[in-house]
Amino acid sequence: MASLFDEIEPYEVGTLDVGDGQRLYWEACGNPAGKPAVVLHGGPGSGATPVWRRFFDPTTYRAVLFDQRGCGRSTPNAADPTVDLSVNTTGHLVADIERLREHLKIDRWLVFGGSWGATLAQAYTRAHPERVSEVVLFSVTTTSRREVDWVTHAMRRLIPEAWERFRAAAQPRPAERIVDAYARRLADPDLQVRDAAAWAWCAWEDDHVAIGQPDSARPSTRYEDPVFRACFARLVTHYWRHAAFLPDGALLAAAHGFGHIPAVFVHGQRDISGPPDIAYDLAQAWPGSRLVLVDDAAHGVDHGDIAAHLVAATIRLAS
């Protein structure tokens, strides 16, 4: 099975004014005359790192990567607690993708996303199915209320000691959800309070993502950057507490009408952060889609054969 393609640099980079005081960083890689694809990173707030370029044959694809509102090289950065998150919703991100497509004069493109990016890919396809040629998703999520409750509350059943640390750091008020408590503390005027909350949220991310991974799994070094961890924690809690700003069940309902759009979903059988039933239910709802469950893989692309299956999918869909 194919491995990741060699590292490449973008042939074009830019920033796009999408309104609301927001400017998006974007880059294009591979063949300028190739098959267009857009990459939707995870998080929310992770940003588009160079590894995302490597899922696409650079002789065949024109792959477009961008940093979503509030993160990475886009401005302003949500790590700043004064940055307004009311203009950072799924609807805004979907509109941004369309503005970027129009800016680059692309008619239709393959939509590629993982984790949160899988949710955003479904939301974009729901809004603009005529602009989507194919869809490739991994570590599939729909960011439903049930999924948010699983990660922030019900997962106590699997890792109770880590969950108790996670809950204690949130200092929830009576009847306050943990995700709401974190959002409140991440908006506190005291930098020390905000940073402690960001550290605790990111530690919990490491704890639950590591379940099912090989013993070699290590804490993510990206959280050592104070700007990254503040941005990441603030955006994740913002989107999760609002269940991605989508009506419950809307993405699965929309998928029934996507039979004309080829789709491949790659998901780890050991994924606890986004259990396999999420990907299974989406595949059942999406006519003609293909689901690949990888036995030895959890959440992400750093283990098992998830990356290889994704590359195989992009190669097949290019032909």
Secondary structure, DSSP 4 states (H G I P E B T S, - for coil): ---PPPP---SEEEEEEEETTEEEEEEEEE-TTSEEEEEE-STTTT---GGGGGGS-TTTEEEEEEPPTTSTTSBS-TTSTTS-GGG-SHHHHHHHHHHHHHHTT-S-EEEEEETHHHHHHHHHHHH-GGGEEEEEEES-----HHHHHHHHTGGGGT-HHHHHHHHHHH-PPTT--HHHHHHHHHT-S-HHHHHHHHHHHHHHHHHHHHTTS-TT----GGGGSHHHHHHHHHHHHHHHHTGGGS-TTHHHHHHTT-TTS-EEEEEETT-SSS-HHHHHHHHHHSTT-EEEEETT--SSSSSTTHHHHHHHHHHHHH-
